[in-house]
Amino acid sequence: MDAKDILGLPKISLPIPQEKKSRPQKDSQRKPDGISREVYALTGGVAPLMPSVDVNQLKKRHQPENEKITWEWLSFTNSARKDDLKLYHWVRVVNGAPPTGDYSFAKYNKSVDVIKFTDEEYEKHLTDPSWTKEETDELFDLCERFDLRFVVIADRFSSSRSVEELKNRYYSVSRAILIARAPSPADVSSHPLVKEPYNISQEIERKRALSMVLSQTKHQERKDAEVLSEAKKIMESRMAAKAAQDAELAVASNASPERMEKTTALVDTASPSNIQATSGVAPLMSMAENAAAAAASLRAMRVYLRTYALDKMVQAASSSAGLRTIKRVEQFLQELKVNLKPKVPTKAVCAEHLELRKEILTLLNLQKLLQNKEEGSSYRESSYTETPDTPKRLQRGIDQDRTFVPDSVSFGAISTERVGKRDQKRKGPGREAPSSPANSNKRPRKLKATDS
């Protein structure tokens, strides 16, 4: 029983259309030239292990039609040999004419020109108690034979002499002969043997030190590396301390005594009216200190790019300024059609660019100070015009400091005019002072005093 029996549907299978799956098309690969069809079918298009290049694709060498080239087995002689030995090799022959000239590798035969001396020169200039004439002759013969290979010469030498002793004898004899044969010592002063004589003690010490280094253990090498690293740290700390000291000296030299006195006087006499004027000194001082510190850090680096130094000096010059001021400086440079960074950063160009930035910063600071001054003066004038009845502080100070000089007429008594004004202030507007006998008695006395 299936679902159709339960639902009462007829058991007629309806044909279901099947979609045909499309086969992916194979990429048609063209058989490369130079490979047979069978080999290409076996590989199945896989790249071969060894590169296959068609001979027809190679560049053919241009060969004239009338040139006939053959290779022949011919004999040759070498000028470097003195026994006239004949050897054979294959030679490229063009049109039946064999090549002429010396053997091509004879030019590489280089020999040392060993100085020769006579018996008279030996007796006059070359005598040495530790060397005999026979040993000296043997040494020079071996030097000419083995081209100054002193290790081989020491092995072939008849007596037991060290390599350093053989070198010292050869170079001392050659130097003495050169000086003796020259018309004057100045003529051979530039010769290597005369200019830099052989030093046997230095050579022995050098080889001893080299043998000590080569015979060191791993533990000794680690200890030497630690000592060198500590020495490097000490040198860096000393250089940093010296750079800081140089920066302090530069700042102290920039700030002259007169300038320091002016700045201290400005600080001591600071008041609300002149604080804005003295505020412009601080950026200039900090700019100089930052520039000196940047120069000291660059001297400590020793090696640096000039563009890096320019960036450091620009940052030091604009460190005391705000972000808006820096943007105004860049805008000022763009208005002057000057690049923010020089295209050709030579030493002179970088110095002029830095000087221009400093001048622009100084100009902006002066403009700011001038604006603050104008705003302060306009504020004081407006405050005086708004309250005319209020006396000025300056005038009050002048009145307070002025000494009182009494009039000769009103000395010892009160003038009638001042008393009348004082009575009016006490009465107020629209009021009359009550008459009293005391007042009536006092008034005539003052009038009489004034009349008299």
C-alpha positions as semicolon CSV with decimal commas, in nm:
position;residue;x (nm);y (nm);z (nm)
1;M;0,000;0,000;0,000
2;D;0,134;0,335;-0,094
3;A;0,011;0,692;-0,088
4;K;-0,192;0,651;-0,409
5;D;-0,393;0,363;-0,257
6;I;-0,470;0,570;0,050
7;L;-0,582;0,868;-0,156
8;G;-0,766;0,649;-0,410
9;L;-0,566;0,773;-0,708
10;P;-0,510;0,563;-1,020
11;K;-0,171;0,399;-1,048
12;I;-0,071;0,567;-1,374
13;S;0,277;0,700;-1,378
14;L;0,299;1,037;-1,550
15;P;0,606;1,095;-1,762
16;I;0,843;1,337;-1,582
17;P;1,053;1,542;-1,819
18;Q;1,421;1,507;-1,734
19;E;1,650;1,799;-1,792
20;K;1,964;1,716;-1,976
21;K;2,276;1,829;-1,798
22;S;2,499;2,038;-2,015
23;R;2,852;1,908;-2,028
24;P;3,125;2,161;-1,977
25;Q;3,309;2,229;-2,292
26;K;3,672;2,130;-2,286
27;D;3,920;2,397;-2,363
28;S;4,068;2,316;-2,694
29;Q;4,443;2,331;-2,663
30;R;4,652;2,356;-2,970
31;K;4,945;2,118;-2,995
32;P;5,267;2,315;-2,974
33;D;5,514;2,294;-3,253
34;G;5,804;2,054;-3,221
35;I;5,613;1,785;-3,024
36;S;5,469;1,477;-3,190
37;R;5,096;1,403;-3,166
38;E;5,149;1,077;-2,975
39;V;5,370;1,237;-2,708
40;Y;5,125;1,524;-2,667
41;A;4,833;1,277;-2,628
42;L;5,022;1,088;-2,358
43;T;5,100;1,399;-2,158
44;G;4,739;1,520;-2,181
45;G;4,833;1,887;-2,207
46;V;5,040;1,883;-1,886
47;A;5,351;2,101;-1,894
48;P;5,663;1,890;-1,958
49;L;5,932;1,853;-1,698
50;M;6,199;1,973;-1,936
51;P;6,135;2,281;-2,151
52;S;6,094;2,203;-2,515
53;V;6,206;2,469;-2,759
54;D;6,165;2,452;-3,130
55;V;6,492;2,484;-3,313
56;N;6,328;2,698;-3,577
57;Q;6,243;2,960;-3,314
58;L;6,609;3,013;-3,221
59;K;6,799;3,300;-3,372
60;K;7,025;3,178;-3,645
61;R;7,383;3,299;-3,654
62;H;7,464;3,506;-3,957
63;Q;7,736;3,338;-4,160
64;P;7,871;3,478;-4,485
65;E;7,828;3,257;-4,787
66;N;8,193;3,275;-4,894
67;E;8,329;3,182;-4,545
68;K;8,437;2,822;-4,487
69;I;8,510;2,722;-4,127
70;T;8,696;2,409;-4,023
71;W;8,859;2,286;-3,702
72;E;9,214;2,149;-3,723
73;W;9,453;1,986;-3,475
74;L;9,755;2,220;-3,479
75;S;10,064;2,275;-3,265
76;F;10,140;2,595;-3,071
77;T;10,414;2,744;-2,851
78;N;10,371;2,941;-2,530
79;S;10,588;3,250;-2,476
80;A;10,559;3,200;-2,101
81;R;10,770;2,888;-2,126
82;K;11,144;2,903;-2,183
83;D;11,192;2,545;-2,306
84;D;11,015;2,593;-2,645
85;L;10,777;2,309;-2,571
86;K;10,526;2,239;-2,850
87;L;10,176;2,135;-2,758
88;Y;9,867;2,066;-2,974
89;H;9,505;2,181;-2,957
90;W;9,202;2,227;-3,180
91;V;9,201;2,554;-3,369
92;R;8,922;2,723;-3,564
93;V;9,045;2,774;-3,920
94;V;8,865;3,011;-4,155
95;N;8,908;2,949;-4,531
96;G;9,216;2,733;-4,468
97;A;9,419;3,011;-4,296
98;P;9,526;2,908;-3,942
99;P;9,542;3,186;-3,675
100;T;9,875;3,354;-3,613
101;G;10,024;3,520;-3,306
102;D;10,110;3,420;-2,952
103;Y;9,914;3,177;-2,739
104;S;9,595;3,345;-2,618
105;F;9,654;3,255;-2,252
106;A;10,016;3,378;-2,244
107;K;9,899;3,725;-2,138
108;Y;9,804;3,586;-1,796
109;N;10,163;3,490;-1,719
110;K;10,263;3,755;-1,466
111;S;10,593;3,745;-1,277
112;V;10,747;3,958;-1,001
113;D;11,046;4,175;-1,083
114;V;11,298;4,080;-0,816
115;I;11,582;4,327;-0,769
116;K;11,932;4,196;-0,840
117;F;12,246;4,317;-0,670
118;T;12,619;4,282;-0,731
119;D;12,897;4,174;-0,499
120;E;13,023;4,529;-0,469
121;E;12,677;4,655;-0,369
122;Y;12,644;4,376;-0,118
123;E;12,976;4,457;0,049
124;K;12,895;4,826;0,055
125;H;12,524;4,840;0,153
126;L;12,383;4,494;0,237
127;T;12,609;4,336;0,497
128;D;12,427;4,195;0,800
129;P;12,591;3,993;1,083
130;S;12,290;3,759;1,108
131;W;12,287;3,683;0,734
132;T;12,557;3,549;0,505
133;K;12,592;3,627;0,135
134;E;12,509;3,268;0,039
135;E;12,182;3,277;0,236
136;T;12,090;3,612;0,081
137;D;12,158;3,481;-0,273
138;E;11,951;3,169;-0,201
139;L;11,666;3,380;-0,067
140;F;11,652;3,602;-0,377
141;D;11,669;3,300;-0,610
142;L;11,374;3,138;-0,432
143;C;11,181;3,470;-0,437
144;E;11,222;3,489;-0,813
145;R;11,133;3,124;-0,859
146;F;10,821;3,118;-0,641
147;D;10,701;3,480;-0,699
148;L;10,738;3,596;-0,337
149;R;10,529;3,315;-0,192
150;F;10,714;3,328;0,139
151;V;10,538;3,029;0,294
152;V;10,670;2,809;0,010
153;I;11,009;2,984;0,028
154;A;11,035;2,913;0,402
155;D;10,960;2,546;0,330
156;R;11,230;2,529;0,061
157;F;11,491;2,734;0,245
158;S;11,801;2,542;0,358
159;S;11,834;2,690;0,708
160;S;11,560;2,723;0,969
161;R;11,430;3,074;0,916
162;S;11,081;3,198;0,996
163;V;10,857;3,362;0,738
164;E;10,889;3,700;0,912
165;E;11,268;3,681;0,905
166;L;11,271;3,598;0,534
167;K;11,033;3,888;0,458
168;N;11,238;4,129;0,667
169;R;11,563;4,034;0,491
170;Y;11,417;4,055;0,141
171;Y;11,240;4,392;0,188
172;S;11,532;4,551;0,377
173;V;11,778;4,452;0,100
174;S;11,547;4,575;-0,176
175;R;11,490;4,906;0,005
176;A;11,863;4,961;0,060
177;I;11,943;4,892;-0,308
178;L;11,672;5,134;-0,428
179;I;11,804;5,414;-0,204
180;A;12,166;5,344;-0,302
181;R;12,098;5,347;-0,676
182;A;11,883;5,661;-0,671
183;P;12,053;5,997;-0,739
184;S;11,880;6,142;-0,432
185;P;11,653;5,993;-0,163
186;A;11,368;6,220;-0,275
187;D;11,350;6,043;-0,612
188;V;11,244;5,712;-0,454
189;S;11,050;5,853;-0,157
190;S;10,717;5,763;-0,322
191;H;10,814;5,399;-0,387
192;P;10,608;5,154;-0,175
193;L;10,916;4,977;-0,039
194;V;11,065;5,310;0,077
195;K;10,743;5,478;0,183
196;E;10,611;5,188;0,391
197;P;10,901;4,975;0,520
198;Y;10,836;4,628;0,655
199;N;10,794;4,616;1,035
200;I;10,879;4,269;1,165
201;S;10,776;4,334;1,528
202;Q;10,434;4,458;1,420
203;E;10,388;4,155;1,195
204;I;10,478;3,914;1,476
205;E;10,236;4,089;1,714
206;R;9,960;4,083;1,452
207;K;9,995;3,708;1,399
208;R;10,004;3,647;1,774
209;A;9,682;3,844;1,825
210;L;9,521;3,664;1,531
211;S;9,612;3,324;1,674
212;M;9,463;3,426;2,011
213;V;9,138;3,529;1,847
214;L;9,116;3,209;1,645
215;S;9,187;2,990;1,950
216;Q;8,909;3,146;2,164
217;T;8,630;2,928;2,301
218;K;8,257;3,003;2,275
219;H;8,249;3,116;2,637
220;Q;8,528;3,368;2,578
221;E;8,355;3,497;2,265
222;R;8,033;3,555;2,461
223;K;8,224;3,742;2,732
224;D;8,396;3,960;2,471
225;A;8,059;4,035;2,309
226;E;7,914;4,138;2,648
227;V;8,210;4,366;2,716
228;L;8,173;4,528;2,373
229;S;7,800;4,582;2,424
230;E;7,861;4,745;2,764
231;A;8,128;4,968;2,613
232;K;7,885;5,068;2,338
233;K;7,618;5,160;2,595
234;I;7,868;5,370;2,790
235;M;7,972;5,553;2,473
236;E;7,608;5,621;2,379
237;S;7,530;5,756;2,727
238;R;7,836;5,981;2,716
239;M;7,737;6,109;2,372
240;A;7,382;6,180;2,493
241;A;7,513;6,368;2,797
242;K;7,750;6,568;2,578
243;A;7,468;6,651;2,337
244;A;7,249;6,772;2,624
245;Q;7,535;6,983;2,756
246;D;7,592;7,134;2,411
247;A;7,221;7,216;2,387
248;E;7,228;7,393;2,723
249;L;7,535;7,592;2,619
250;A;7,368;7,686;2,290
251;V;7,055;7,808;2,472
252;A;7,266;8,003;2,721
253;S;7,467;8,165;2,441
254;N;7,152;8,257;2,248
255;A;7,003;8,430;2,554
256;S;7,238;8,726;2,604
257;P;7,258;8,912;2,941
258;E;7,077;9,219;2,804
259;R;6,796;9,004;2,674
260;M;6,769;8,821;3,005
261;E;6,754;9,154;3,193
262;K;6,479;9,276;2,962
263;T;6,275;8,960;3,011
264;T;6,315;8,972;3,390
265;A;6,216;9,340;3,394
266;L;5,908;9,256;3,189
267;V;5,815;8,979;3,427
268;D;5,873;9,192;3,738
269;T;5,664;9,483;3,607
270;A;5,384;9,259;3,480
271;S;5,040;9,416;3,514
272;P;4,701;9,370;3,344
273;S;4,795;9,634;3,090
274;N;5,130;9,482;2,981
275;I;5,076;9,104;3,024
276;Q;4,978;9,077;2,659
277;A;5,300;9,251;2,555
278;T;5,521;9,013;2,753
279;S;5,334;8,702;2,640
280;G;5,514;8,713;2,303
281;V;5,857;8,657;2,463
282;A;5,780;8,302;2,577
283;P;5,718;8,157;2,228
284;L;6,043;8,305;2,100
285;M;6,243;8,161;2,392
286;S;6,080;7,821;2,366
287;M;6,136;7,821;1,990
288;A;6,511;7,879;2,041
289;E;6,531;7,608;2,309
290;N;6,346;7,355;2,091
291;A;6,568;7,435;1,791
292;A;6,881;7,386;2,003
293;A;6,751;7,054;2,138
294;A;6,667;6,932;1,785
295;A;7,013;7,028;1,659
296;A;7,175;6,844;1,950
297;S;6,972;6,528;1,879
298;L;7,074;6,542;1,512
299;R;7,441;6,577;1,608
300;A;7,405;6,270;1,827
301;M;7,270;6,069;1,529
302;R;7,577;6,163;1,317
303;V;7,421;6,016;0,999
304;Y;7,075;6,126;0,885
305;L;6,884;6,240;0,578
306;R;6,857;6,612;0,517
307;T;6,478;6,584;0,470
308;Y;6,454;6,416;0,812
309;A;6,660;6,697;0,965
310;L;6,435;6,957;0,801
311;D;6,121;6,792;0,941
312;K;6,276;6,783;1,289
313;M;6,374;7,150;1,278
314;V;6,030;7,252;1,146
315;Q;5,862;7,059;1,429
316;A;6,093;7,223;1,683
317;A;6,025;7,570;1,542
318;S;5,646;7,521;1,543
319;S;5,619;7,322;1,868
320;S;5,534;7,630;2,073
321;A;5,265;7,737;1,825
322;G;4,916;7,597;1,812
323;L;4,751;7,395;1,538
324;R;4,576;7,701;1,397
325;T;4,903;7,890;1,379
326;I;5,071;7,602;1,196
327;K;4,785;7,593;0,945
328;R;4,816;7,969;0,898
329;V;5,189;7,929;0,829
330;E;5,119;7,663;0,565
331;Q;4,850;7,884;0,413
332;F;5,097;8,173;0,407
333;L;5,350;7,953;0,223
334;Q;5,087;7,851;-0,032
335;E;5,001;8,217;-0,089
336;L;5,370;8,286;-0,154
337;K;5,372;7,984;-0,394
338;V;5,634;7,805;-0,186
339;N;5,630;7,427;-0,149
340;L;5,565;7,291;0,200
341;K;5,868;7,066;0,149
342;P;6,154;7,165;-0,085
343;K;6,177;6,961;-0,402
344;V;6,557;6,983;-0,404
345;P;6,653;6,965;-0,033
346;T;7,007;7,096;-0,050
347;K;7,170;7,246;0,257
348;A;7,119;7,605;0,143
349;V;6,757;7,546;0,034
350;C;6,666;7,379;0,366
351;A;6,825;7,663;0,565
352;E;6,634;7,928;0,366
353;H;6,308;7,732;0,397
354;L;6,349;7,704;0,775
355;E;6,436;8,074;0,803
356;L;6,124;8,165;0,604
357;R;5,904;7,958;0,838
358;K;6,057;8,129;1,142
359;E;5,997;8,473;0,994
360;I;5,633;8,386;0,918
361;L;5,586;8,264;1,277
362;T;5,739;8,584;1,411
363;L;5,512;8,793;1,185
364;L;5,202;8,607;1,306
365;N;5,304;8,653;1,671
366;L;5,356;9,026;1,617
367;Q;5,019;9,058;1,445
368;K;4,856;8,881;1,738
369;L;5,025;9,113;1,988
370;L;4,919;9,419;1,789
371;Q;4,560;9,295;1,774
372;N;4,556;9,238;2,152
373;K;4,694;9,588;2,211
374;E;4,430;9,749;1,988
375;E;4,150;9,553;2,155
376;G;4,269;9,660;2,501
377;S;4,296;10,029;2,409
378;S;3,952;10,029;2,244
379;Y;3,802;9,861;2,553
380;R;3,945;10,130;2,785
381;E;3,822;10,413;2,562
382;S;3,470;10,265;2,545
383;S;3,457;10,224;2,925
384;Y;3,548;10,592;2,973
385;T;3,292;10,716;2,722
386;E;3,009;10,507;2,866
387;T;3,048;10,641;3,230
388;P;3,154;11,008;3,206
389;D;3,064;11,085;3,569
390;T;3,304;10,822;3,699
391;P;3,647;10,976;3,745
392;K;3,939;10,803;3,579
393;R;4,169;10,604;3,796
394;L;4,468;10,781;3,657
395;Q;4,323;11,124;3,736
396;R;4,226;11,007;4,082
397;G;4,574;10,886;4,142
398;I;4,715;11,220;4,028
399;D;4,472;11,411;4,256
400;Q;4,561;11,190;4,550
401;D;4,931;11,238;4,499
402;R;4,899;11,619;4,461
403;T;4,986;11,810;4,781
404;F;4,729;12,052;4,926
405;V;4,823;12,420;4,900
406;P;4,568;12,644;5,085
407;D;4,469;12,987;4,958
408;S;4,593;13,280;5,156
409;V;4,244;13,423;5,180
410;S;4,060;13,113;5,306
411;F;4,329;12,992;5,544
412;G;4,177;12,916;5,890
413;A;3,817;12,957;5,768
414;I;3,576;12,790;5,529
415;S;3,490;12,976;5,211
416;T;3,129;13,072;5,151
417;E;3,116;12,905;4,810
418;R;3,221;12,561;4,939
419;V;2,986;12,588;5,239
420;G;2,697;12,681;5,012
421;K;2,755;12,376;4,790
422;R;2,778;12,149;5,093
423;D;2,452;12,285;5,234
424;Q;2,276;12,230;4,902
425;K;2,388;11,863;4,898
426;R;2,259;11,814;5,254
427;K;1,924;11,980;5,185
428;G;1,861;11,805;4,861
429;P;1,663;11,954;4,568
430;G;1,347;12,163;4,661
431;R;1,431;12,190;5,032
432;E;1,537;12,498;5,229
433;A;1,759;12,489;5,531
434;P;1,587;12,598;5,857
435;S;1,711;12,920;5,996
436;S;1,879;12,896;6,333
437;P;2,051;13,151;6,547
438;A;2,371;12,952;6,531
439;N;2,375;12,967;6,156
440;S;2,281;13,334;6,153
441;N;2,560;13,407;6,395
442;K;2,824;13,211;6,205
443;R;2,742;13,355;5,861
444;P;2,816;13,720;5,944
445;R;3,142;13,620;6,109
446;K;3,258;13,454;5,790
447;L;3,138;13,748;5,585
448;K;3,321;13,986;5,814
449;A;3,630;13,772;5,793
450;T;3,616;13,781;5,421
451;D;3,540;14,152;5,406
452;S;3,828;14,229;5,635
